[in-house]
Amino acid sequence: MISPKMASVIERRLLVNYRVDPEVAARLLPAGMRPQLAGGWAVAGICLLRLGDTRPRWAPAGTGMRSENAAHRISVEWDGPDGVETGVWIPRRDSGSRLNVLAGGRVFPGAHGSAVFDVRETQEEIGVAYETKDASTRVRVLARVADELCGSRLFGDLAEASEFFRRGARGYSPARAAGRLDGMELHTDAWRVQATEVARAESSFFEDPDRFPPGTAHLDCALLMRDVPVQWHPLDPAAATGCAAPAA
């Protein structure tokens, strides 16, 4: 894999978060990872991400591509050489970009499924729906910008939620090669989030009773990022089983 450092602008990143029974979440993780808890719950969710001006870091700004993407994720921790480290496990990535589907796991870390997105967005309301072309995954979310984070049992306020996700900048996902994990880390000096209120959230992933038995996954809150310049740094691959920690 070539794995260049990439740059882009997060035009919109909607994090729809679920609180999950920790034992159920643990069954979905590779060896060496465990759920990172908040309020006694595991934290999982869907990242609905529109990237603009995505390009190798050395390429001039304004020459990159734009794409709609999605990732199902679980916040995790593991024991590193200097103590407990944090990040996210991403069991599935999807994209509306044919280039991302072809290049994911080959040119940059993370294999992507192919999906069709339907986005209806204003400054105050974000509606994102998508379905993968293999019909295995469907998501429909409608959220509205809010003044403060209300009703969450994971986080006491917006600042606490923001810091939790800021520290989970490293993401690992299944590689194309069996038994391996791809890794990528998000870097930005402009981290900022807004609270949102979820009017509707449907997810075939979280509504699957074989994966999440009834009563083990609950919609909790959502956060929004807009117009944040970022860089994506590839991480060394890790073994999918039998390792004490991902290699960073």
MIMAR-515217 format. One record per residue: residue in one letter; y, z, x of N, C-alpha, C in turn; residue number from 1. Coordinates in Angstrom, 1 decimal, decimal comma, padded with zeros to 4 digits. Example, Ala and Ser with C-alpha at 12.3 -4.5 7.8 and 13.67 -1.06 7.14 Angstrom:
BEGIN
DRENGU   resn      npy      npz      npx     capy     capz     capx      cpy      cpz      cpx   resi
DRENGU      a   -005,7    007,8    013,2   -004,5    007,8    012,3   -003,3    007,8    013,2      1
DRENGU      s   -002,2    007,1    012,8   -001,1    007,1    013,7    000,0    007,9    012,9      2
END
This chain:
BEGIN
DRENGU   resn      npy      npz      npx     capy     capz     capx      cpy      cpz      cpx   resi
DRENGU      m   -001,2    000,0    000,8    000,0    000,0    000,0    001,2    000,0    000,9      1
DRENGU      i    002,2   -000,8    000,5    003,5   -000,9    001,3    004,3    000,3    001,2      2
DRENGU      s    004,6    000,8    000,0    005,3    002,1   -000,2    006,6    002,2    000,4      3
DRENGU      p    007,6    001,3    000,1    008,9    001,5    000,7    009,6    002,6   -000,1      4
DRENGU      k    010,7    003,2    000,5    011,5    004,1   -000,3    012,4    003,3   -001,2      5
DRENGU      m    012,5    003,7   -002,5    013,2    003,0   -003,5    014,4    003,7   -004,0      6
DRENGU      a    015,4    002,9   -004,5    016,6    003,5   -005,1    016,7    002,9   -006,5      7
DRENGU      s    017,3    003,7   -007,4    017,6    003,2   -008,7    018,6    004,1   -009,4      8
DRENGU      v    018,9    003,8   -010,6    019,8    004,7   -011,4    019,0    005,0   -012,7      9
DRENGU      i    018,9    006,3   -012,9    018,2    006,8   -014,2    019,3    006,6   -015,3     10
DRENGU      e    019,1    005,5   -016,0    020,1    005,2   -017,1    019,8    006,2   -018,3     11
DRENGU      r    018,5    006,5   -018,5    018,2    007,5   -019,5    016,8    008,0   -019,2     12
DRENGU      r    016,7    009,3   -019,2    015,4    010,0   -019,0    015,3    011,1   -020,0     13
DRENGU      l    014,5    010,9   -021,0    014,3    011,9   -022,1    013,0    012,6   -021,8     14
DRENGU      l    013,0    013,9   -021,6    011,9    014,7   -021,3    011,5    015,4   -022,6     15
DRENGU      v    010,4    015,0   -023,3    010,0    015,7   -024,5    008,9    016,7   -024,1     16
DRENGU      n    009,1    017,9   -024,3    008,3    019,0   -023,7    007,4    019,7   -024,8     17
DRENGU      y    006,2    020,0   -024,4    005,2    020,7   -025,2    004,8    022,0   -024,5     18
DRENGU      r    004,6    023,0   -025,2    004,0    024,2   -024,7    002,5    024,2   -025,0     19
DRENGU      v    001,7    024,4   -024,0    000,3    024,2   -024,1   -000,5    025,4   -023,6     20
DRENGU      d   -001,6    025,6   -024,3   -002,5    026,7   -023,9   -002,9    026,4   -022,4     21
DRENGU      p   -002,7    027,4   -021,5   -003,0    027,2   -020,1   -004,4    026,8   -019,7     22
DRENGU      e   -005,4    027,4   -020,5   -006,7    027,0   -020,2   -007,0    025,6   -020,5     23
DRENGU      v   -006,4    025,1   -021,6   -006,6    023,7   -022,0   -006,0    022,8   -021,0     24
DRENGU      a   -004,7    023,1   -020,6   -004,1    022,3   -019,6   -004,8    022,2   -018,3     25
DRENGU      a   -005,4    023,4   -017,9   -006,1    023,4   -016,6   -007,3    022,4   -016,6     26
DRENGU      r   -007,9    022,2   -017,7   -009,1    021,3   -017,8   -008,7    019,8   -017,5     27
DRENGU      l   -007,4    019,5   -017,6   -006,9    018,2   -017,4   -006,4    017,9   -016,0     28
DRENGU      l   -006,5    018,9   -015,1   -005,9    018,8   -013,8   -006,9    018,5   -012,7     29
DRENGU      p   -006,5    017,8   -011,6   -007,4    017,6   -010,5   -007,7    019,0   -009,8     30
DRENGU      a   -008,7    019,0   -009,0   -009,0    020,2   -008,2   -007,9    020,6   -007,3     31
DRENGU      g   -007,6    021,8   -007,2   -006,5    022,3   -006,3   -005,2    022,5   -007,0     32
DRENGU      m   -005,0    022,0   -008,2   -003,8    022,2   -009,0   -004,1    023,1   -010,1     33
DRENGU      r   -003,1    023,9   -010,5   -003,2    024,7   -011,7   -001,9    024,6   -012,5     34
DRENGU      p   -001,9    024,9   -013,8   -000,7    024,8   -014,6    000,4    025,7   -014,1     35
DRENGU      q    001,6    025,2   -014,0    002,8    026,0   -013,8    003,3    026,6   -015,1     36
DRENGU      l    003,4    027,9   -015,2    003,7    028,5   -016,5    005,1    028,8   -016,7     37
DRENGU      a    005,6    028,7   -018,0    006,9    029,2   -018,4    006,7    029,9   -019,7     38
DRENGU      g    007,2    031,1   -019,8    007,0    031,9   -021,0    005,5    032,2   -021,3     39
DRENGU      g    004,6    032,1   -020,3    003,2    032,3   -020,5    002,5    031,1   -021,0     40
DRENGU      w    003,2    030,0   -021,1    002,6    028,7   -021,5    002,5    027,7   -020,4     41
DRENGU      a    001,6    026,8   -020,4    001,6    025,6   -019,6    002,7    024,6   -020,2     42
DRENGU      v    003,3    023,8   -019,3    004,4    022,9   -019,7    003,9    021,5   -019,5     43
DRENGU      a    003,9    020,7   -020,6    003,5    019,3   -020,5    004,5    018,5   -021,3     44
DRENGU      g    004,4    017,2   -021,2    005,3    016,4   -022,0    005,3    014,9   -021,7     45
DRENGU      i    006,3    014,2   -022,2    006,4    012,8   -022,1    007,8    012,5   -021,5     46
DRENGU      c    007,8    011,7   -020,4    009,1    011,3   -019,8    009,3    009,8   -020,3     47
DRENGU      l    010,4    009,6   -021,0    010,7    008,3   -021,5    011,9    007,8   -020,7     48
DRENGU      l    011,7    006,9   -019,8    012,6    006,6   -018,7    013,1    005,2   -018,6     49
DRENGU      r    014,4    005,0   -018,7    014,9    003,6   -018,4    015,6    003,7   -017,0     50
DRENGU      l    015,1    002,8   -016,1    015,6    002,7   -014,8    016,4    001,4   -014,7     51
DRENGU      g    017,6    001,5   -014,0    018,4    000,4   -013,7    018,6    000,2   -012,2     52
DRENGU      d    018,8   -001,0   -011,8    019,0   -001,4   -010,4    018,0   -000,8   -009,5     53
DRENGU      t    016,7   -000,9   -009,9    015,6   -000,5   -009,0    015,3   -001,5   -007,9     54
DRENGU      r    015,3   -001,0   -006,7    015,2   -001,9   -005,5    014,8   -001,1   -004,3     55
DRENGU      p    014,3   -001,7   -003,2    014,1   -001,0   -002,0    015,4   -000,4   -001,5     56
DRENGU      r    015,4    000,7   -000,9    016,6    001,5   -000,6    017,5    000,7    000,3     57
DRENGU      w    017,0   -000,2    001,1    017,8   -001,0    002,1    018,5   -002,2    001,4     58
DRENGU      a    018,1   -002,5    000,1    018,7   -003,7   -000,6    020,1   -003,3   -001,1     59
DRENGU      p    021,0   -004,2   -001,2    022,4   -003,9   -001,8    022,3   -003,4   -003,2     60
DRENGU      a    023,2   -002,5   -003,6    023,3   -002,1   -005,0    023,7   -003,3   -005,8     61
DRENGU      g    023,1   -003,3   -007,0    023,4   -004,4   -008,0    022,4   -005,5   -007,9     62
DRENGU      t    021,4   -005,4   -007,0    020,4   -006,5   -006,9    019,0   -006,1   -007,5     63
DRENGU      g    018,9   -004,9   -008,1    017,7   -004,4   -008,5    017,4   -004,8   -010,0     64
DRENGU      m    016,2   -004,3   -010,5    015,7   -004,7   -011,8    015,9   -003,5   -012,7     65
DRENGU      r    015,7   -003,8   -014,0    015,8   -002,8   -015,1    014,5   -002,7   -015,8     66
DRENGU      s    014,1   -001,5   -016,2    012,8   -001,4   -016,9    012,7   -000,2   -017,8     67
DRENGU      e    011,9   -000,3   -018,8    011,6    000,9   -019,6    010,2    001,4   -019,2     68
DRENGU      n    010,1    002,7   -019,1    008,8    003,3   -018,5    008,6    004,6   -019,3     69
DRENGU      a    007,3    005,0   -019,2    006,9    006,3   -019,8    005,9    007,0   -018,9     70
DRENGU      a    005,9    008,3   -018,9    004,9    009,0   -018,1    004,5    010,3   -018,9     71
DRENGU      h    003,2    010,5   -019,1    002,7    011,7   -019,6    002,4    012,7   -018,5     72
DRENGU      r    002,9    013,9   -018,6    003,0    014,8   -017,4    002,6    016,2   -017,7     73
DRENGU      i    002,1    016,9   -016,7    001,9    018,4   -016,8    002,5    019,0   -015,6     74
DRENGU      s    003,3    020,0   -015,8    003,9    020,8   -014,7    002,8    021,6   -014,0     75
DRENGU      v    002,7    021,5   -012,6    001,6    022,1   -011,9    002,2    022,8   -010,7     76
DRENGU      e    001,3    023,7   -010,1    001,6    024,3   -008,8    000,3    024,3   -008,0     77
DRENGU      w    000,5    024,5   -006,7   -000,7    024,6   -005,8   -000,3    025,4   -004,6     78
DRENGU      d   -001,3    025,8   -003,8   -001,1    026,6   -002,7   -000,9    025,7   -001,4     79
DRENGU      g    000,3    025,7   -000,9    000,6    024,9    000,3    000,6    025,8    001,5     80
DRENGU      p    000,9    025,2    002,7    000,8    025,9    003,9    001,9    027,0    004,0     81
DRENGU      d    003,0    026,9    003,3    004,0    027,9    003,3    004,2    028,6    002,0     82
DRENGU      g    003,2    028,6    001,2    003,2    029,3   -000,1    003,0    028,4   -001,3     83
DRENGU      v    003,4    028,8   -002,5    003,2    028,1   -003,7    004,2    026,9   -003,8     84
DRENGU      e    003,7    025,7   -004,1    004,5    024,6   -004,2    004,4    024,0   -005,7     85
DRENGU      t    005,4    023,3   -006,1    005,4    022,9   -007,5    005,6    021,4   -007,6     86
DRENGU      g    005,2    020,8   -008,7    005,4    019,4   -009,0    004,8    019,0   -010,4     87
DRENGU      v    004,4    017,8   -010,6    003,8    017,4   -011,9    002,6    016,5   -011,6     88
DRENGU      w    001,7    016,7   -012,5    000,5    015,8   -012,6    000,7    014,8   -013,7     89
DRENGU      i    000,6    013,5   -013,4    000,9    012,4   -014,3   -000,4    011,7   -014,6     90
DRENGU      p   -001,1    012,0   -015,6   -002,4    011,4   -015,9   -002,2    009,9   -016,3     91
DRENGU      r   -001,0    009,6   -016,9   -000,8    008,2   -017,3    000,6    007,8   -017,2     92
DRENGU      r    000,8    006,6   -016,6    002,1    005,9   -016,5    002,0    004,6   -017,3     93
DRENGU      d    003,1    004,2   -018,0    003,2    003,0   -018,7    004,5    002,3   -018,5     94
DRENGU      s    004,6    001,0   -018,6    005,9    000,3   -018,3    005,9   -000,9   -019,2     95
DRENGU      g    007,1   -001,3   -019,6    007,4   -002,6   -020,2    007,7   -003,7   -019,3     96
DRENGU      s    007,7   -003,4   -018,0    008,0   -004,4   -016,9    006,6   -004,9   -016,4     97
DRENGU      r    006,5   -006,2   -016,4    005,3   -006,8   -015,8    005,2   -006,5   -014,3     98
DRENGU      l    006,4   -006,5   -013,7    006,4   -006,3   -012,2    006,0   -004,9   -011,9     99
DRENGU      n    006,4   -003,9   -012,7    005,9   -002,5   -012,4    004,4   -002,4   -012,6    100
DRENGU      v    003,9   -003,1   -013,6    002,5   -003,0   -013,9    001,7   -003,7   -012,7    101
DRENGU      l    002,2   -004,8   -012,2    001,5   -005,5   -011,1    001,7   -004,7   -009,7    102
DRENGU      a    002,9   -004,1   -009,5    003,2   -003,5   -008,2    002,8   -002,0   -008,2    103
DRENGU      g    002,7   -001,4   -009,3    002,3    000,1   -009,3    001,0    000,3   -008,7    104
DRENGU      g    000,9    001,2   -007,7   -000,3    001,4   -007,0   -000,7    000,4   -005,9    105
DRENGU      r    000,2   -000,6   -005,8    000,0   -001,6   -004,8    001,1   -001,7   -003,8    106
DRENGU      v    002,4   -001,8   -004,4    003,6   -001,8   -003,6    004,2   -000,4   -003,5    107
DRENGU      f    004,2    000,3   -004,6    004,7    001,6   -004,7    003,7    002,5   -005,4    108
DRENGU      p    003,7    003,8   -005,2    002,7    004,7   -005,8    002,7    004,7   -007,3    109
DRENGU      g    001,5    004,8   -007,9    001,4    005,1   -009,3    001,0    003,8   -010,1    110
DRENGU      a   -000,2    003,7   -010,5   -000,7    002,6   -011,3    000,0    002,7   -012,7    111
DRENGU      h    000,4    001,6   -013,3    001,1    001,6   -014,6    000,2    000,8   -015,6    112
DRENGU      g    000,1    001,3   -016,8   -000,4    000,5   -017,9    000,7   -000,4   -018,5    113
DRENGU      s    000,3   -001,4   -019,2    001,3   -002,3   -019,8    001,6   -001,9   -021,2    114
DRENGU      a    002,9   -001,9   -021,6    003,2   -001,4   -022,9    004,4   -002,2   -023,5    115
DRENGU      v    004,5   -002,1   -024,8    005,7   -002,8   -025,5    006,6   -001,6   -026,0    116
DRENGU      f    007,9   -001,7   -025,7    008,8   -000,6   -026,0    009,7   -001,1   -027,1    117
DRENGU      d    010,1   -000,2   -028,0    011,1   -000,4   -029,0    012,2    000,7   -028,9    118
DRENGU      v    013,4    000,4   -028,4    014,4    001,4   -028,1    015,6    001,1   -028,9    119
DRENGU      r    016,1    002,2   -029,6    017,3    002,1   -030,4    018,1    003,4   -030,0    120
DRENGU      e    019,2    003,1   -029,3    019,9    004,2   -028,6    021,4    004,1   -028,8    121
DRENGU      t    022,1    005,2   -029,1    023,5    005,4   -029,0    023,8    006,5   -028,1    122
DRENGU      q    025,1    006,9   -028,0    025,5    008,0   -027,2    025,0    009,3   -027,8    123
DRENGU      e    024,8    009,4   -029,1    024,4    010,6   -029,7    022,9    010,7   -030,1    124
DRENGU      e    022,3    009,5   -030,2    020,9    009,5   -030,7    020,0    008,6   -029,9    125
DRENGU      i    018,8    009,0   -029,6    017,9    008,2   -028,8    016,6    008,1   -029,5    126
DRENGU      g    016,2    006,8   -029,8    015,0    006,5   -030,5    014,1    005,6   -029,5    127
DRENGU      v    013,0    006,1   -029,1    012,1    005,3   -028,3    010,7    005,4   -028,8    128
DRENGU      a    010,1    004,2   -029,0    008,7    004,1   -029,4    008,0    003,1   -028,5    129
DRENGU      y    006,8    003,3   -028,2    006,0    002,3   -027,4    004,5    002,4   -027,8    130
DRENGU      e    003,8    001,3   -027,5    002,4    001,3   -027,6    001,9    000,5   -026,5    131
DRENGU      t    000,8    001,0   -025,8    000,2    000,2   -024,7   -000,6   -001,0   -025,3    132
DRENGU      k   -000,6   -002,0   -024,5   -001,3   -003,2   -024,9   -002,8   -003,1   -025,1    133
DRENGU      d   -003,4   -002,0   -024,5   -004,8   -001,8   -024,8   -004,9   -000,9   -026,0    134
DRENGU      a   -003,8   -000,5   -026,7   -003,8    000,3   -027,9   -004,3    001,7   -027,7    135
DRENGU      s   -004,4    002,2   -026,4   -004,9    003,5   -026,2   -003,9    004,6   -026,3    136
DRENGU      t   -002,6    004,3   -026,2   -001,5    005,3   -026,2   -000,4    004,8   -027,1    137
DRENGU      r    000,1    005,7   -028,0    001,3    005,4   -028,8    002,2    006,6   -028,8    138
DRENGU      v    003,5    006,3   -028,8    004,5    007,4   -028,8    005,7    006,9   -029,7    139
DRENGU      r    006,2    007,8   -030,4    007,4    007,6   -031,2    008,3    008,8   -031,2    140
DRENGU      v    009,5    008,8   -030,6    010,4    009,9   -030,5    011,8    009,6   -031,0    141
DRENGU      l    012,4    010,5   -031,8    013,8    010,4   -032,2    014,4    011,7   -031,8    142
DRENGU      a    015,5    011,7   -031,0    016,2    012,9   -030,6    017,7    012,7   -030,6    143
DRENGU      r    018,4    013,8   -030,8    019,8    013,8   -030,9    020,4    014,7   -029,9    144
DRENGU      v    021,5    014,3   -029,2    022,2    015,2   -028,3    022,7    016,5   -029,0    145
DRENGU      a    022,5    017,6   -028,3    022,9    018,9   -028,8    023,8    019,6   -027,9    146
DRENGU      d    024,5    020,6   -028,4    025,4    021,4   -027,6    024,7    022,4   -026,7    147
DRENGU      e    023,5    022,9   -027,2    022,7    023,9   -026,4    021,3    023,8   -026,8    148
DRENGU      l    020,4    024,4   -025,9    019,0    024,3   -026,1    018,6    025,5   -027,1    149
DRENGU      c    018,1    025,1   -028,2    017,7    026,1   -029,2    016,3    026,0   -029,6    150
DRENGU      g    015,7    027,1   -029,9    014,3    027,2   -030,4    013,2    027,1   -029,5    151
DRENGU      s    013,5    027,0   -028,1    012,4    026,8   -027,2    011,8    028,2   -026,9    152
DRENGU      r    010,5    028,2   -026,8    009,7    029,4   -026,4    009,3    029,3   -024,9    153
DRENGU      l    009,6    028,1   -024,3    009,4    028,0   -022,8    010,5    028,5   -022,0    154
DRENGU      f    011,8    028,2   -022,5    013,0    028,5   -021,6    014,0    029,2   -022,5    155
DRENGU      g    014,7    030,1   -021,8    015,7    030,9   -022,4    017,0    030,2   -022,7    156
DRENGU      d    017,3    029,2   -021,8    018,5    028,5   -022,0    018,4    027,2   -021,3    157
DRENGU      l    019,5    026,3   -021,3    019,5    025,0   -020,7    019,4    025,2   -019,2    158
DRENGU      a    020,1    026,1   -018,6    020,1    026,3   -017,2    018,7    026,6   -016,6    159
DRENGU      e    018,0    027,5   -017,3    016,6    027,8   -016,9    015,7    026,6   -017,0    160
DRENGU      a    015,8    025,8   -018,1    015,0    024,6   -018,2    015,4    023,6   -017,2    161
DRENGU      s    016,6    023,4   -016,9    017,1    022,4   -015,9    016,5    022,8   -014,5    162
DRENGU      e    016,5    024,0   -014,1    016,0    024,4   -012,8    014,5    024,3   -012,7    163
DRENGU      f    013,8    024,6   -013,8    012,4    024,4   -013,8    012,0    023,0   -013,5    164
DRENGU      f    012,6    022,0   -014,1    012,3    020,6   -013,9    012,8    020,1   -012,6    165
DRENGU      r    014,0    020,6   -012,2    014,5    020,2   -010,9    013,6    020,5   -009,8    166
DRENGU      r    012,9    021,6   -009,9    012,0    022,0   -008,8    010,6    021,2   -008,8    167
DRENGU      g    010,4    020,5   -009,9    009,2    019,7   -010,0    009,4    018,3   -009,7    168
DRENGU      a    010,0    018,0   -008,5    010,4    016,7   -008,2    009,2    015,8   -007,6    169
DRENGU      r    008,1    016,4   -007,2    007,0    015,7   -006,7    006,0    015,4   -007,8    170
DRENGU      g    005,6    014,1   -007,9    004,7    013,7   -009,0    003,5    013,1   -008,4    171
DRENGU      y    002,3    013,5   -008,8    001,0    012,9   -008,4    000,3    012,2   -009,6    172
DRENGU      s   -000,3    011,1   -009,4   -001,0    010,4   -010,4   -002,2    009,7   -009,9    173
DRENGU      p   -003,2    009,3   -010,7   -004,4    008,6   -010,3   -004,0    007,3   -009,5    174
DRENGU      a   -004,6    007,1   -008,4   -004,5    005,9   -007,6   -005,4    004,8   -008,1    175
DRENGU      r   -005,2    003,6   -007,7   -006,1    002,5   -008,0   -007,5    002,8   -007,3    176
DRENGU      a   -007,5    003,3   -006,2   -008,7    003,7   -005,5   -009,3    004,9   -006,0    177
DRENGU      a   -010,6    004,9   -006,4   -011,2    006,0   -007,0   -011,2    007,2   -006,1    178
DRENGU      g   -011,0    008,4   -006,6   -011,0    009,6   -005,8   -009,7    009,9   -005,0    179
DRENGU      r   -008,7    009,2   -005,3   -007,4    009,4   -004,6   -006,2    009,6   -005,6    180
DRENGU      l   -005,2    010,3   -005,1   -004,0    010,5   -005,8   -002,8    009,8   -005,1    181
DRENGU      d   -002,0    009,1   -005,9   -000,7    008,6   -005,4    000,4    009,7   -005,6    182
DRENGU      g    001,3    009,7   -004,7    002,4    010,7   -004,9    003,8    010,1   -004,6    183
DRENGU      m    004,8    010,6   -005,3    006,2    010,1   -005,2    007,1    011,3   -005,5    184
DRENGU      e    008,2    011,4   -004,7    009,1    012,5   -004,9    010,5    011,9   -005,3    185
DRENGU      l    011,2    012,5   -006,3    012,5    012,1   -006,7    013,5    012,9   -005,9    186
DRENGU      h    014,6    012,2   -005,4    015,7    012,8   -004,7    017,0    012,4   -005,4    187
DRENGU      t    017,8    013,4   -005,6    019,2    013,1   -006,1    020,1    014,3   -005,8    188
DRENGU      d    021,4    013,9   -005,6    022,4    014,9   -005,4    023,2    015,1   -006,7    189
DRENGU      a    022,8    014,5   -007,8    023,6    014,4   -009,0    022,8    014,9   -010,2    190
DRENGU      w    021,9    015,9   -010,0    021,0    016,4   -011,0    021,8    017,0   -012,2    191
DRENGU      r    021,6    016,5   -013,4    022,3    017,1   -014,5    021,5    016,7   -015,8    192
DRENGU      v    021,4    017,7   -016,7    020,6    017,5   -017,9    021,5    017,9   -019,1    193
DRENGU      q    021,2    017,4   -020,3    021,8    017,8   -021,5    020,6    018,3   -022,5    194
DRENGU      a    021,0    019,2   -023,4    020,1    019,6   -024,4    020,0    018,5   -025,5    195
DRENGU      t    018,9    018,4   -026,1    018,7    017,5   -027,2    017,9    018,2   -028,3    196
DRENGU      e    018,0    017,8   -029,5    017,2    018,3   -030,7    016,3    017,2   -031,1    197
DRENGU      v    015,0    017,5   -031,2    014,0    016,5   -031,5    013,9    016,4   -033,0    198
DRENGU      a    014,2    015,2   -033,6    014,0    015,0   -035,0    012,6    014,6   -035,4    199
DRENGU      r    011,9    013,9   -034,4    010,6    013,4   -034,7    009,9    013,2   -033,3    200
DRENGU      a    008,6    013,5   -033,2    007,9    013,3   -032,0    006,4    013,0   -032,4    201
DRENGU      e    005,9    011,8   -032,1    004,5    011,5   -032,4    003,9    011,0   -031,0    202
DRENGU      s    002,7    011,5   -030,7    002,1    011,1   -029,5    000,6    011,1   -029,6    203
DRENGU      s    000,0    010,0   -029,4   -001,5    009,9   -029,5   -002,1    010,8   -028,4    204
DRENGU      f   -001,4    011,0   -027,3   -002,0    011,8   -026,2   -002,0    013,3   -026,7    205
DRENGU      f   -000,9    013,8   -027,2   -000,9    015,2   -027,6   -001,6    015,5   -028,9    206
DRENGU      e   -001,7    014,5   -029,7   -002,4    014,7   -031,0   -003,9    014,4   -031,0    207
DRENGU      d   -004,4    014,1   -029,8   -005,8    013,9   -029,6   -006,6    015,3   -029,6    208
DRENGU      p   -007,4    015,5   -030,7   -008,0    016,9   -030,8   -009,1    017,1   -029,7    209
DRENGU      d   -009,6    016,0   -029,1   -010,6    016,2   -028,0   -009,9    016,7   -026,8    210
DRENGU      r   -008,7    016,3   -026,6   -007,9    016,7   -025,4   -007,2    018,0   -025,6    211
DRENGU      f   -006,6    018,1   -026,8   -005,8    019,3   -027,2   -006,4    019,8   -028,5    212
DRENGU      p   -007,3    020,7   -028,6   -007,8    021,2   -029,9   -006,7    021,8   -030,7    213
DRENGU      p   -006,8    021,8   -032,0   -005,7    022,2   -032,9   -005,2    023,6   -032,5    214
DRENGU      g   -003,9    023,7   -032,5   -003,2    025,0   -032,1   -003,0    025,2   -030,7    215
DRENGU      t   -003,4    024,2   -029,8   -003,2    024,4   -028,4   -002,0    023,7   -027,7    216
DRENGU      a   -001,4    022,8   -028,5   -000,2    022,1   -028,0    000,9    022,0   -029,1    217
DRENGU      h    002,1    022,5   -028,7    003,2    022,6   -029,7    004,4    021,9   -029,1    218
DRENGU      l    005,1    021,1   -029,9    006,4    020,6   -029,5    007,3    021,7   -029,3    219
DRENGU      d    008,1    021,7   -028,1    008,9    022,8   -027,8    010,4    022,5   -027,7    220
DRENGU      c    010,7    021,5   -026,9    012,2    021,1   -026,7    012,2    019,8   -026,0    221
DRENGU      a    013,5    019,3   -025,8    013,7    018,0   -025,1    015,0    018,1   -024,3    222
DRENGU      l    015,0    017,4   -023,1    016,1    017,4   -022,3    016,5    015,9   -022,0    223
DRENGU      l    017,7    015,6   -021,7    018,2    014,3   -021,5    019,0    014,2   -020,2    224
DRENGU      m    018,7    013,2   -019,4    019,5    012,8   -018,2    020,0    011,4   -018,4    225
DRENGU      r    021,2    011,2   -018,0    021,8    009,8   -018,1    022,7    009,5   -016,9    226
DRENGU      d    022,5    008,3   -016,4    023,4    007,7   -015,4    023,4    008,6   -014,1    227
DRENGU      v    022,1    008,8   -013,6    021,9    009,6   -012,4    021,4    008,8   -011,3    228
DRENGU      p    022,1    008,5   -010,2    021,5    007,8   -009,1    020,4    008,6   -008,4    229
DRENGU      v    019,3    007,9   -008,1    018,2    008,6   -007,5    017,6    007,8   -006,4    230
DRENGU      q    016,8    008,4   -005,6    015,9    007,7   -004,6    014,5    008,2   -004,9    231
DRENGU      w    013,5    007,3   -004,6    012,1    007,7   -004,8    011,4    007,5   -003,5    232
DRENGU      h    010,8    008,6   -003,0    010,2    008,6   -001,7    008,7    008,8   -001,9    233
DRENGU      p    007,9    007,8   -001,3    006,4    007,9   -001,4    005,9    009,1   -000,6    234
DRENGU      l    004,8    009,7   -001,1    004,2    010,8   -000,5    002,8    010,4    000,0    235
DRENGU      d    002,3    011,1    001,0    001,0    010,7    001,5   -000,1    010,8    000,4    236
DRENGU      p   -001,0    009,9    000,3   -002,1    010,1   -000,7   -002,9    011,4   -000,5    237
DRENGU      a   -003,5    011,8   -001,5   -004,3    013,0   -001,5   -005,7    012,8   -002,1    238
DRENGU      a   -006,7    013,5   -001,7   -008,0    013,4   -002,4   -007,9    014,0   -003,8    239
DRENGU      a   -008,6    013,4   -004,7   -008,5    013,8   -006,1   -009,4    015,0   -006,4    240
DRENGU      t   -010,4    015,3   -005,5   -011,3    016,4   -005,7   -011,5    017,1   -004,4    241
DRENGU      g   -011,7    018,4   -004,5   -012,1    019,2   -003,4   -011,0    019,5   -002,4    242
DRENGU      c   -009,7    019,3   -002,8   -008,6    019,6   -001,8   -007,9    020,8   -002,3    243
DRENGU      a   -007,4    021,6   -001,4   -006,7    022,8   -001,8   -005,3    022,5   -002,3    244
DRENGU      a   -004,7    021,4   -001,8   -003,4    021,0   -002,2   -003,1    019,6   -001,9    245
DRENGU      p   -002,3    018,9   -002,7   -001,9    017,6   -002,3   -001,1    017,5   -001,0    246
DRENGU      a   -001,3    016,4   -000,3   -000,5    016,3    001,0    000,9    015,8    000,7    247
DRENGU      a    001,9    016,5    001,2    003,3    016,1    000,9    003,9    015,5    002,2    248
END
